């Protein structure tokens, strides 16, 4: 899975924090579900307490472009949801708050949910938790969540259907590792 995780010191931003360098010897589309989830959990464990997420204007621009792409397989869902996660993390930072839109992020999450209800994809599942007011996507074992999305008639019908099955959350807060997750999605 992961051949090496090096604690190599790389300079980043003003704080000059140590960023672990991860080398993954996998080819595109070769990462299995449990491996993707384990890589995400490892990245999170190493970065959960940091304050600088490494977001900059260039990566936001790239995430915006990826977030609008179509999704026809689990890797494409992983990419688009990772891009939305990055944007959702960035919008909470005062530097990017006025350049981004919750309407776009939540609207796109609702579109993806609707598309998945209509045309299921292997390796991707979704669940709407009415108590949380959030949709949860599981893509190859990695769980994304988006709160307060708009609920279309199709989504409302799905919520009360037997297909709306809870997705267990591993406790990994993906907004803490938005850049690393987005990089992983690009490599998957």
C-alpha angles and dihedrals in degrees: 000000000000110000095192140359107196126195089214113160112243121174115238130178126319095315094058091216124178113257117195113234113224122200114194117184100206132121123233112288091010101107115107123221097256091045093054091049092047092049090051091048091050092049091048094049090054096045108029095108101045122111102204110069094190095243117155138167094266094054091045089054090049092047091050090054093048094045092064096052123109122257121222102150140025095267091054091049089048091052096047094044090047089052091049090048090054092049091046089052093045095051090063090062114086090225092065103024095101095043097056135057131222086202090063095044097045092038092053091048089052091049091051091048091051092047091050092050090052097041115021117212126209110251094021127093134165137201131185115215107202092192092055093036088226142119116226120203121194112200115180089332097311112117121215123184134197121186128212100012119167113267115223122194090261091053093046090052091049092050091062095041128097088247091071095091122169117256114214113235117221094207095251109141101211094192088069090063104033099142095044091048091049090049090050090051090052090052096045 
